[in-house]
Amino acid sequence: MPDVIVDFSIPEASMEILKFAVERQIPIVIATTGFSEEQLEKIKEAGEKIPVFQSYNMSYSVGVMKKIVAELAKLLEGTDIEIVETHHRRKIDSPSGTALILAESINQVFDHQLDYEYNRHSKREKRTNHEIGIHSIRGGTEAGTHSVIYFGEDESMELKHTVTSRSVFAEGALKAAKFLVHQENGVYNMDNMV
């Protein structure tokens, strides 16, 4: 019997793997993206029975970036914030889970008062002060790039994370697995390790 399961699959397969992990009482690291609200609820319920580590991005550096973008949002309050994510042409979900966790980290600073704007092409109105724009680019074999841009008056600041090899995600998953095998039942994420 394994000490821990690491899942990098698709949401439907993840649910079956999660069921197996709960039945066998095996901790599980879930690194899949694109879950529905119902599927996320099943992950939360599984955390009552086994240790579960769930993250949309297994890069430790992205965990650090999440903290930094929230701090910058506080320091640069009043700026227009845009998130741009780029991935390979085969990525199914859009926007990426990482773009969403970065947006959520920023939105927590503002008590969840910001709206996420995914689709400006059909709008004929100016940008509001209460939104985060989230943009997805798909092409080639790009492993993953995430930029958070803060636009102020006459200046802007950009924080960018680029992955050049998917081995980064495997290394992060192994760190998460080592962390998870010593935990009590519950749902953990990169915040618990950073």
Backbone as CSV, one residue per row, in Angstrom:
resi,resn,N_x,N_y,N_z,CA_x,CA_y,CA_z,C_x,C_y,C_z
1,MET,0.853,-1.181,0.000,0.000,0.000,0.000,0.901,1.247,0.000
2,PRO,0.603,2.237,-0.839,1.438,3.439,-0.892,1.268,4.295,0.359
3,ASP,2.280,5.126,0.633,2.203,6.073,1.750,1.354,7.280,1.387
4,VAL,1.355,7.648,0.099,0.603,8.806,-0.384,0.354,8.644,-1.882
5,ILE,-0.746,9.206,-2.360,-1.065,9.215,-3.783,-0.852,10.635,-4.295
6,VAL,-0.256,10.765,-5.484,-0.102,12.062,-6.143,-0.893,11.997,-7.445
7,ASP,-1.833,12.929,-7.617,-2.733,12.935,-8.767,-2.534,14.181,-9.619
8,PHE,-2.091,13.992,-10.860,-1.993,15.044,-11.874,-2.851,14.615,-13.060
9,SER,-4.140,14.482,-12.897,-4.955,13.950,-13.987,-5.963,14.986,-14.476
10,ILE,-7.205,14.579,-14.617,-8.307,15.475,-14.989,-9.371,15.351,-13.902
11,PRO,-10.260,16.346,-13.758,-11.214,16.321,-12.636,-11.994,15.019,-12.480
12,GLU,-12.500,14.450,-13.565,-13.303,13.221,-13.461,-12.464,12.077,-12.896
13,ALA,-11.237,11.936,-13.382,-10.351,10.881,-12.871,-9.960,11.165,-11.424
14,SER,-9.726,12.426,-11.105,-9.356,12.793,-9.730,-10.419,12.354,-8.731
15,MET,-11.684,12.461,-9.111,-12.764,12.066,-8.201,-12.723,10.561,-7.927
16,GLU,-12.399,9.775,-8.939,-12.283,8.323,-8.753,-11.056,7.982,-7.899
17,ILE,-9.965,8.667,-8.149,-8.739,8.444,-7.369,-8.967,8.863,-5.920
18,LEU,-9.675,9.967,-5.725,-9.998,10.444,-4.372,-10.848,9.416,-3.627
19,LYS,-11.824,8.855,-4.319,-12.674,7.816,-3.719,-11.823,6.624,-3.273
20,PHE,-10.904,6.189,-4.136,-9.987,5.092,-3.808,-9.146,5.445,-2.576
21,ALA,-8.624,6.671,-2.540,-7.784,7.101,-1.411,-8.565,7.076,-0.099
22,VAL,-9.807,7.540,-0.128,-10.636,7.539,1.082,-10.925,6.112,1.524
23,GLU,-11.289,5.244,0.569,-11.593,3.845,0.906,-10.391,3.148,1.535
24,ARG,-9.184,3.451,1.060,-7.964,2.793,1.541,-7.232,3.586,2.626
25,GLN,-7.789,4.775,2.970,-7.182,5.636,4.002,-5.743,6.030,3.642
26,ILE,-5.572,6.485,2.408,-4.262,6.910,1.910,-4.286,8.422,1.698
27,PRO,-3.363,9.174,2.279,-3.292,10.612,2.005,-3.117,10.854,0.504
28,ILE,-3.667,11.987,0.028,-3.604,12.268,-1.410,-3.226,13.719,-1.690
29,VAL,-2.332,13.872,-2.666,-1.960,15.190,-3.187,-2.694,15.334,-4.522
30,ILE,-3.539,16.357,-4.622,-4.307,16.590,-5.845,-3.768,17.846,-6.518
31,ALA,-3.193,17.667,-7.706,-2.594,18.771,-8.451,-3.345,19.022,-9.760
32,THR,-4.578,18.626,-9.801,-5.425,18.772,-10.981,-6.144,20.115,-10.922
33,THR,-6.491,20.671,-12.085,-7.240,21.926,-12.132,-8.554,21.719,-12.866
34,GLY,-9.419,22.713,-12.791,-10.677,22.683,-13.530,-11.833,22.027,-12.813
35,PHE,-11.777,21.955,-11.472,-12.856,21.318,-10.705,-14.116,22.182,-10.675
36,SER,-15.269,21.520,-10.647,-16.545,22.204,-10.432,-16.702,22.458,-8.934
37,GLU,-17.675,23.271,-8.575,-17.943,23.527,-7.150,-18.317,22.228,-6.437
38,GLU,-19.069,21.385,-7.101,-19.468,20.097,-6.523,-18.247,19.213,-6.267
39,GLN,-17.329,19.178,-7.193,-16.113,18.380,-7.026,-15.246,18.938,-5.907
40,LEU,-15.153,20.251,-5.808,-14.383,20.868,-4.714,-14.997,20.519,-3.361
41,GLU,-16.310,20.438,-3.314,-16.991,20.052,-2.080,-16.645,18.605,-1.700
42,LYS,-16.533,17.720,-2.682,-16.151,16.326,-2.416,-14.716,16.246,-1.887
43,ILE,-13.850,17.093,-2.394,-12.471,17.140,-1.880,-12.478,17.582,-0.428
44,LYS,-13.273,18.597,-0.128,-13.384,19.083,1.251,-13.921,17.980,2.178
45,GLU,-14.931,17.268,1.720,-15.497,16.170,2.516,-14.469,15.066,2.738
46,ALA,-13.654,14.781,1.730,-12.617,13.758,1.879,-11.616,14.157,2.947
47,GLY,-11.358,15.455,3.085,-10.437,15.943,4.100,-10.883,15.649,5.524
48,GLU,-12.150,15.316,5.701,-12.634,14.924,7.030,-12.224,13.488,7.361
49,LYS,-11.814,12.737,6.330,-11.498,11.320,6.513,-10.030,10.986,6.318
50,ILE,-9.335,11.793,5.492,-7.908,11.569,5.207,-7.226,12.922,5.017
51,PRO,-5.900,12.968,5.124,-5.189,14.194,4.766,-5.217,14.395,3.243
52,VAL,-5.607,15.594,2.802,-5.687,15.937,1.386,-4.904,17.228,1.172
53,PHE,-4.019,17.208,0.194,-3.297,18.415,-0.209,-3.797,18.755,-1.600
54,GLN,-4.437,19.920,-1.758,-4.994,20.295,-3.055,-4.464,21.660,-3.454
55,SER,-3.831,21.707,-4.617,-3.303,22.966,-5.131,-3.412,22.982,-6.647
56,TYR,-3.736,24.145,-7.187,-3.821,24.291,-8.638,-2.448,24.460,-9.272
57,ASN,-1.467,24.726,-8.458,-0.108,24.870,-8.984,0.839,24.334,-7.919
58,MET,1.662,23.370,-8.284,2.545,22.727,-7.319,3.903,23.414,-7.212
59,SER,4.091,24.525,-7.892,5.343,25.270,-7.782,5.383,26.012,-6.449
60,TYR,6.422,25.770,-5.672,6.600,26.467,-4.400,6.682,27.977,-4.635
61,SER,7.344,28.375,-5.728,7.497,29.801,-6.037,6.156,30.473,-6.293
62,VAL,5.206,29.758,-6.873,3.876,30.333,-7.080,3.198,30.560,-5.730
63,GLY,3.446,29.668,-4.772,2.938,29.883,-3.417,3.481,31.166,-2.819
64,VAL,4.746,31.425,-3.069,5.365,32.679,-2.607,4.755,33.861,-3.363
65,MET,4.592,33.694,-4.684,4.011,34.767,-5.499,2.623,35.148,-5.000
66,LYS,1.846,34.166,-4.612,0.493,34.420,-4.106,0.531,35.385,-2.925
67,LYS,1.476,35.194,-2.035,1.615,36.093,-0.880,2.067,37.490,-1.316
68,ILE,2.997,37.537,-2.255,3.542,38.819,-2.707,2.488,39.646,-3.431
69,VAL,1.685,39.009,-4.318,0.697,39.797,-5.069,-0.368,40.382,-4.147
70,ALA,-0.688,39.671,-3.076,-1.651,40.211,-2.106,-1.053,41.411,-1.376
71,GLU,0.201,41.294,-0.981,0.869,42.405,-0.289,0.989,43.617,-1.211
72,LEU,1.339,43.380,-2.481,1.415,44.484,-3.441,0.053,45.134,-3.639
73,ALA,-1.007,44.360,-3.647,-2.353,44.918,-3.802,-2.659,45.895,-2.671
74,LYS,-2.226,45.557,-1.451,-2.410,46.480,-0.319,-1.604,47.754,-0.529
75,LEU,-0.339,47.579,-0.889,0.559,48.724,-1.038,0.195,49.604,-2.227
76,LEU,-0.384,48.998,-3.263,-0.717,49.733,-4.486,-2.227,49.874,-4.646
77,GLU,-2.922,50.028,-3.545,-4.381,50.149,-3.578,-4.785,51.276,-4.528
78,GLY,-5.807,51.010,-5.318,-6.273,52.001,-6.277,-5.761,51.766,-7.681
79,THR,-4.823,50.836,-7.836,-4.345,50.515,-9.182,-5.315,49.550,-9.858
80,ASP,-5.245,49.506,-11.175,-6.014,48.539,-11.951,-5.172,47.272,-12.037
81,ILE,-5.755,46.145,-11.641,-5.009,44.892,-11.587,-5.487,43.960,-12.700
82,GLU,-4.529,43.444,-13.457,-4.797,42.511,-14.546,-3.899,41.291,-14.370
83,ILE,-4.450,40.118,-14.648,-3.691,38.863,-14.594,-3.686,38.263,-15.999
84,VAL,-2.504,37.906,-16.471,-2.363,37.274,-17.782,-1.669,35.931,-17.573
85,GLU,-2.291,34.872,-18.073,-1.686,33.538,-17.958,-1.551,32.911,-19.330
86,THR,-0.420,32.216,-19.519,-0.110,31.571,-20.793,0.231,30.108,-20.537
87,HIS,-0.373,29.220,-21.328,-0.109,27.784,-21.214,-0.085,27.133,-22.594
88,HIS,0.332,25.893,-22.623,0.412,25.102,-23.846,-0.960,24.930,-24.494
89,ARG,-0.949,24.594,-25.728,-2.173,24.510,-26.519,-3.113,23.398,-26.068
90,ARG,-2.631,22.418,-25.300,-3.473,21.302,-24.873,-4.169,21.535,-23.535
91,LYS,-3.887,22.642,-22.881,-4.522,22.908,-21.581,-6.021,23.098,-21.769
92,ILE,-6.800,22.401,-20.988,-8.246,22.385,-21.172,-8.939,23.541,-20.459
93,ASP,-8.593,23.804,-19.190,-9.315,24.821,-18.440,-8.773,26.220,-18.710
94,SER,-9.675,27.191,-18.637,-9.322,28.583,-18.851,-10.312,29.440,-18.080
95,PRO,-9.852,30.333,-17.215,-8.450,30.595,-16.923,-7.839,29.465,-16.102
96,SER,-6.537,29.520,-15.963,-5.846,28.489,-15.195,-6.217,28.588,-13.722
97,GLY,-6.105,27.474,-13.039,-6.343,27.480,-11.595,-5.400,28.430,-10.887
98,THR,-4.179,28.544,-11.379,-3.201,29.444,-10.770,-3.644,30.888,-10.901
99,ALA,-4.157,31.275,-12.068,-4.664,32.642,-12.245,-5.780,32.911,-11.239
100,LEU,-6.623,31.931,-11.016,-7.723,32.100,-10.062,-7.232,32.209,-8.623
101,ILE,-6.201,31.424,-8.244,-5.716,31.543,-6.858,-4.984,32.871,-6.656
102,LEU,-4.333,33.378,-7.689,-3.700,34.696,-7.575,-4.773,35.776,-7.432
103,ALA,-5.829,35.680,-8.235,-6.934,36.642,-8.133,-7.591,36.564,-6.766
104,GLU,-7.806,35.353,-6.264,-8.437,35.177,-4.949,-7.575,35.766,-3.843
105,SER,-6.276,35.584,-3.949,-5.360,36.140,-2.954,-5.469,37.664,-2.906
106,ILE,-5.553,38.271,-4.081,-5.713,39.729,-4.161,-7.090,40.142,-3.641
107,ASN,-8.108,39.419,-4.039,-9.475,39.772,-3.665,-9.699,39.676,-2.155
108,GLN,-8.992,38.779,-1.481,-9.106,38.675,-0.020,-8.687,39.968,0.662
109,VAL,-7.700,40.647,0.076,-7.232,41.921,0.634,-8.365,42.943,0.666
110,PHE,-9.252,42.858,-0.318,-10.343,43.825,-0.455,-11.692,43.236,-0.045
111,ASP,-11.652,42.281,0.882,-12.861,41.651,1.417,-13.795,41.137,0.324
112,HIS,-13.217,40.578,-0.716,-13.962,39.963,-1.823,-14.909,40.942,-2.511
113,GLN,-14.496,42.201,-2.609,-15.314,43.230,-3.249,-15.038,43.375,-4.745
114,LEU,-14.010,42.695,-5.261,-13.651,42.822,-6.668,-14.321,41.743,-7.508
115,ASP,-14.731,42.115,-8.707,-15.305,41.170,-9.658,-14.210,40.710,-10.612
116,TYR,-14.331,39.501,-11.111,-13.380,38.978,-12.087,-13.952,39.213,-13.477
117,GLU,-13.197,39.868,-14.314,-13.619,40.175,-15.684,-12.826,39.299,-16.652
118,TYR,-13.523,38.376,-17.299,-12.878,37.426,-18.204,-13.069,37.790,-19.677
119,ASN,-14.029,38.655,-19.966,-14.433,38.803,-21.352,-14.780,40.253,-21.678
120,ARG,-13.810,41.014,-22.079,-14.069,42.409,-22.423,-14.391,42.607,-23.902
121,HIS,-14.178,41.612,-24.727,-14.304,41.836,-26.173,-15.703,42.258,-26.602
122,SER,-16.719,41.877,-25.864,-18.076,42.257,-26.250,-18.585,43.469,-25.466
123,LYS,-17.781,43.975,-24.557,-18.195,45.130,-23.758,-17.880,46.425,-24.479
124,ARG,-18.707,47.389,-24.289,-18.471,48.719,-24.834,-18.613,49.731,-23.699
125,GLU,-17.759,49.544,-22.693,-17.771,50.442,-21.530,-16.378,50.466,-20.926
126,LYS,-16.103,51.507,-20.157,-14.773,51.623,-19.566,-14.603,50.633,-18.412
127,ARG,-13.390,50.393,-18.071,-13.032,49.490,-16.970,-13.536,50.096,-15.668
128,THR,-14.077,49.242,-14.785,-14.528,49.744,-13.479,-13.375,49.716,-12.489
129,ASN,-13.576,50.335,-11.351,-12.562,50.334,-10.287,-12.636,49.077,-9.424
130,HIS,-13.619,48.240,-9.670,-13.856,47.083,-8.804,-13.733,45.771,-9.568
131,GLU,-12.665,45.641,-10.351,-12.498,44.402,-11.104,-11.033,44.007,-11.199
132,ILE,-10.838,42.724,-11.426,-9.537,42.170,-11.781,-9.737,41.523,-13.147
133,GLY,-9.005,41.976,-14.145,-9.078,41.361,-15.461,-8.240,40.092,-15.473
134,ILE,-8.778,39.023,-16.042,-8.058,37.750,-16.126,-8.076,37.296,-17.586
135,HIS,-6.891,37.105,-18.150,-6.744,36.815,-19.567,-5.968,35.518,-19.770
136,SER,-6.418,34.704,-20.731,-5.792,33.416,-21.017,-5.243,33.395,-22.435
137,ILE,-4.020,32.887,-22.561,-3.373,32.696,-23.852,-2.996,31.216,-23.950
138,ARG,-3.259,30.593,-25.083,-2.927,29.184,-25.292,-2.124,29.030,-26.573
139,GLY,-0.984,28.309,-26.476,-0.212,28.057,-27.674,1.060,27.273,-27.415
140,GLY,1.478,26.538,-28.417,2.751,25.834,-28.369,2.870,24.878,-27.208
141,THR,4.057,24.857,-26.618,4.352,23.937,-25.511,4.650,24.677,-24.208
142,GLU,4.229,25.913,-24.124,4.467,26.757,-22.945,4.031,26.035,-21.668
143,ALA,4.951,25.834,-20.742,4.630,25.133,-19.497,3.741,25.978,-18.595
144,GLY,3.963,27.275,-18.564,3.110,28.139,-17.760,3.790,29.444,-17.386
145,THR,3.119,30.541,-17.679,3.581,31.870,-17.266,2.391,32.612,-16.687
146,HIS,2.613,33.257,-15.549,1.572,34.062,-14.908,2.146,35.433,-14.588
147,SER,1.437,36.459,-15.017,1.827,37.837,-14.732,0.682,38.538,-14.022
148,VAL,1.020,39.286,-13.003,0.052,40.161,-12.347,0.582,41.574,-12.550
149,ILE,-0.246,42.411,-13.168,0.178,43.759,-13.521,-0.697,44.762,-12.766
150,TYR,-0.040,45.727,-12.137,-0.705,46.795,-11.396,-0.524,48.081,-12.197
151,PHE,-1.614,48.612,-12.749,-1.550,49.817,-13.559,-1.988,51.019,-12.726
152,GLY,-1.062,51.963,-12.538,-1.376,53.203,-11.848,-1.399,54.350,-12.839
153,GLU,-1.414,55.552,-12.314,-1.340,56.736,-13.171,0.102,56.901,-13.639
154,ASP,0.322,56.823,-14.934,1.629,57.060,-15.553,2.706,56.047,-15.187
155,GLU,2.339,54.920,-14.603,3.322,53.885,-14.282,2.616,52.557,-14.064
156,SER,3.372,51.496,-14.166,2.825,50.168,-13.891,3.920,49.296,-13.283
157,MET,3.488,48.231,-12.620,4.409,47.265,-12.016,3.907,45.876,-12.376
158,GLU,4.837,44.994,-12.721,4.470,43.643,-13.107,5.282,42.624,-12.318
159,LEU,4.590,41.624,-11.791,5.244,40.494,-11.140,4.940,39.272,-12.010
160,LYS,5.991,38.555,-12.405,5.834,37.477,-13.381,6.535,36.208,-12.910
161,HIS,5.883,35.075,-13.120,6.447,33.765,-12.812,6.383,32.918,-14.075
162,THR,7.519,32.369,-14.484,7.586,31.554,-15.684,8.168,30.189,-15.351
163,VAL,7.515,29.152,-15.829,8.000,27.783,-15.680,8.533,27.336,-17.036
164,THR,9.761,26.851,-17.063,10.348,26.384,-18.323,10.385,24.862,-18.416
165,SER,10.120,24.185,-17.294,10.082,22.731,-17.292,9.012,22.264,-16.311
166,ARG,8.225,21.309,-16.718,7.170,20.788,-15.838,7.734,20.023,-14.647
167,SER,9.039,19.790,-14.625,9.651,19.113,-13.472,9.455,19.922,-12.190
168,VAL,9.275,21.231,-12.324,9.002,22.096,-11.168,7.764,21.600,-10.432
169,PHE,6.743,21.201,-11.186,5.498,20.742,-10.573,5.690,19.402,-9.876
170,ALA,6.503,18.531,-10.459,6.790,17.238,-9.837,7.546,17.433,-8.523
171,GLU,8.524,18.334,-8.531,9.285,18.610,-7.306,8.370,19.148,-6.212
172,GLY,7.471,20.051,-6.583,6.517,20.600,-5.614,5.581,19.540,-5.079
173,ALA,5.146,18.639,-5.955,4.253,17.555,-5.528,4.957,16.627,-4.541
174,LEU,6.244,16.364,-4.771,6.997,15.527,-3.840,7.164,16.213,-2.478
175,LYS,7.407,17.521,-2.492,7.465,18.276,-1.229,6.127,18.185,-0.503
176,ALA,5.034,18.339,-1.264,3.700,18.262,-0.669,3.437,16.877,-0.094
177,ALA,3.871,15.829,-0.804,3.674,14.460,-0.324,4.426,14.232,0.985
178,LYS,5.664,14.700,1.054,6.453,14.557,2.292,5.808,15.313,3.443
179,PHE,5.263,16.477,3.143,4.556,17.274,4.152,3.292,16.551,4.610
180,LEU,2.531,16.022,3.647,1.199,15.486,3.917,1.199,14.224,4.763
181,VAL,2.190,13.359,4.597,2.168,12.082,5.318,2.269,12.259,6.831
182,HIS,2.634,13.447,7.278,2.751,13.705,8.722,1.596,14.542,9.263
183,GLN,0.565,14.742,8.456,-0.537,15.610,8.862,-1.753,14.823,9.327
184,GLU,-2.569,15.493,10.109,-3.864,14.944,10.514,-4.834,15.084,9.342
185,ASN,-6.015,14.493,9.466,-7.035,14.661,8.441,-7.318,16.144,8.252
186,GLY,-7.608,16.537,7.017,-7.890,17.928,6.691,-7.481,18.203,5.261
187,VAL,-7.828,19.396,4.794,-7.447,19.822,3.457,-6.356,20.876,3.591
188,TYR,-5.234,20.622,2.950,-4.072,21.498,3.019,-3.777,22.040,1.624
189,ASN,-3.014,23.127,1.582,-2.596,23.679,0.286,-1.222,24.306,0.452
190,MET,-0.767,24.978,-0.586,0.586,25.543,-0.587,0.792,26.556,0.535
191,ASP,-0.288,27.222,0.962,-0.172,28.175,2.080,0.368,27.492,3.338
192,ASN,0.032,26.223,3.511,0.490,25.489,4.692,1.965,25.160,4.642
193,MET,2.558,25.215,3.444,3.987,24.909,3.300,4.848,26.148,3.157
194,VAL,4.274,27.260,2.645,5.080,28.475,2.392,5.262,29.233,3.689
